[in-house]
Amino acid sequence: MPTYTISELSREFDVTPRAIRFYEDQGLLHPRRQGLARIYSQRDRTRLKLTLRGKRLGLTLAEVKELVDMYDSPRDTGPQLRRFLAVLAQHRATLERQLDDLQETLAEIGAHEDECRRMIARLHSQGATDTGAPAAAAQPAAPRARRNRAAA
């Protein structure tokens, strides 16, 4: 059975050793000790992978722990899957509310940008000089690229 050091898991999953120790403190990982060194099992690696996946989905650590612990139990998988679906549905509802709020805010920003452009055009048509506002302020900002971590 393969084993892993904290440095190996840290590199593999692009997380700090401190984060891994935090997950251990939260009861998500249970490495064995060899002197001062932590030795992680394949089970710990899988639990870390599931923990990071849950965090990417936006689940709380308590939700992640509950779900990860279910996979360690010998119980029937039906209840586990139903609980996972319930957690996902709740999280989806939260994200959809946030998305609605973001879309509304973006629409408001767009309306303000349009109004500013109309006012600038009116000033220019009336012969007013530019007030020194940066040109970039008149154009919407380009969307920033999002860092995409490798799927664990």
C-alpha positions as CSV (number, residue, x, y, z in Angstrom):
1,M,0.0,0.0,0.0
2,P,1.6,3.3,-1.0
3,T,2.3,6.0,1.6
4,Y,2.9,9.7,1.2
5,T,4.7,12.5,3.0
6,I,3.1,15.9,3.6
7,S,5.4,17.4,1.0
8,E,4.2,14.9,-1.7
9,L,0.5,15.6,-1.0
10,S,1.2,19.3,-0.8
11,R,2.8,19.3,-4.3
12,E,0.3,16.9,-5.8
13,F,-2.8,18.8,-4.7
14,D,-1.3,22.3,-4.8
15,V,-2.0,23.1,-1.2
16,T,0.3,24.1,1.6
17,P,1.5,21.7,4.3
18,R,-0.3,24.0,6.8
19,A,-3.6,23.4,5.0
20,I,-3.0,19.6,5.2
21,R,-2.2,19.9,8.9
22,F,-5.4,22.0,9.4
23,Y,-7.5,19.2,7.7
24,E,-5.8,16.8,10.0
25,D,-6.7,19.0,13.0
26,Q,-10.3,19.0,11.8
27,G,-10.4,15.2,11.8
28,L,-10.4,14.7,8.0
29,L,-7.0,13.1,7.8
30,H,-5.4,10.6,10.2
31,P,-1.7,10.1,9.3
32,R,0.4,7.8,11.4
33,R,3.6,9.2,12.9
34,Q,7.1,8.1,12.4
35,G,9.1,10.2,14.8
36,L,8.1,13.8,13.9
37,A,7.1,12.8,10.3
38,R,3.6,12.3,9.2
39,I,3.0,9.3,7.0
40,Y,-0.2,9.5,5.0
41,S,-2.0,6.4,3.6
42,Q,-3.9,5.9,0.4
43,R,-7.0,6.4,2.5
44,D,-5.7,9.8,3.7
45,R,-4.9,10.8,0.1
46,T,-8.4,9.9,-1.0
47,R,-9.9,11.8,1.9
48,L,-7.8,14.9,1.0
49,K,-8.8,14.6,-2.6
50,L,-12.5,14.5,-1.6
51,T,-12.0,17.3,0.9
52,L,-10.5,19.6,-1.7
53,R,-13.2,18.6,-4.2
54,G,-15.9,19.5,-1.6
55,K,-14.2,22.8,-0.9
56,R,-14.1,23.6,-4.7
57,L,-17.9,23.0,-4.7
58,G,-18.2,25.5,-1.9
59,L,-19.2,23.1,0.9
60,T,-18.3,23.9,4.4
61,L,-15.7,21.7,6.2
62,A,-18.4,20.3,8.4
63,E,-20.4,19.2,5.3
64,V,-17.3,17.8,3.7
65,K,-16.4,15.9,6.9
66,E,-19.9,14.5,7.1
67,L,-19.8,13.3,3.5
68,V,-16.2,12.0,3.7
69,D,-17.0,10.1,6.9
70,M,-20.0,8.5,5.2
71,Y,-17.7,6.9,2.7
72,D,-15.7,5.3,5.5
73,S,-18.7,3.7,7.1
74,P,-19.9,0.2,6.1
75,R,-23.5,1.4,5.8
76,D,-25.6,1.1,2.7
77,T,-24.6,3.6,0.0
78,G,-28.3,4.7,-0.7
79,P,-28.6,6.9,2.4
80,Q,-25.1,8.3,1.7
81,L,-26.0,9.2,-1.9
82,R,-29.3,10.8,-0.8
83,R,-27.5,12.9,1.8
84,F,-25.0,14.0,-0.8
85,L,-27.8,14.9,-3.2
86,A,-29.5,17.0,-0.4
87,V,-26.2,18.8,0.4
88,L,-25.7,19.5,-3.3
89,A,-29.2,20.7,-3.8
90,Q,-28.9,23.1,-0.9
91,H,-25.6,24.4,-2.2
92,R,-27.0,24.8,-5.7
93,A,-29.9,26.9,-4.3
94,T,-27.4,29.1,-2.5
95,L,-25.3,29.6,-5.6
96,E,-28.3,30.3,-7.7
97,R,-29.4,33.0,-5.3
98,Q,-25.9,34.5,-5.4
99,L,-25.9,34.3,-9.2
100,D,-29.2,36.2,-9.3
101,D,-27.8,38.8,-7.0
102,L,-24.6,39.1,-9.1
103,Q,-26.6,39.4,-12.4
104,E,-28.8,42.1,-10.9
105,T,-25.7,44.0,-9.7
106,L,-24.0,43.7,-13.1
107,A,-27.2,45.0,-14.7
108,E,-27.1,48.0,-12.4
109,I,-23.4,48.6,-13.1
110,G,-24.2,48.4,-16.9
111,A,-26.9,51.0,-16.5
112,H,-24.6,53.3,-14.6
113,E,-21.9,52.8,-17.3
114,D,-24.4,53.6,-20.0
115,E,-25.6,56.7,-18.2
116,C,-22.0,57.9,-17.8
117,R,-21.2,57.3,-21.5
118,R,-24.4,59.3,-22.4
119,M,-23.3,62.2,-20.1
120,I,-19.8,62.2,-21.6
121,A,-21.2,62.2,-25.1
122,R,-23.5,65.1,-24.2
123,L,-20.5,67.0,-22.7
124,H,-18.5,66.5,-25.9
125,S,-21.4,67.5,-28.1
126,Q,-21.7,70.7,-26.1
127,G,-18.0,71.5,-26.6
128,A,-16.9,70.8,-23.1
129,T,-13.4,69.7,-22.5
130,D,-12.5,66.4,-21.0
131,T,-12.3,66.5,-17.2
132,G,-9.2,64.3,-17.0
133,A,-11.0,61.1,-16.1
134,P,-9.1,58.0,-17.2
135,A,-10.1,56.7,-20.6
136,A,-10.4,53.1,-19.1
137,A,-13.2,54.3,-16.9
138,A,-15.5,54.8,-20.0
139,Q,-15.0,51.2,-21.1
140,P,-16.1,48.1,-19.2
141,A,-13.2,46.1,-17.8
142,A,-12.3,42.9,-19.5
143,P,-13.1,39.8,-17.5
144,R,-10.2,38.6,-15.5
145,A,-8.8,35.1,-16.3
146,R,-9.6,32.7,-13.5
147,R,-6.9,30.4,-12.3
148,N,-7.9,26.8,-13.0
149,R,-6.5,24.3,-10.6
150,A,-6.0,20.8,-11.9
151,A,-9.0,18.6,-10.9
152,A,-8.1,16.4,-8.1
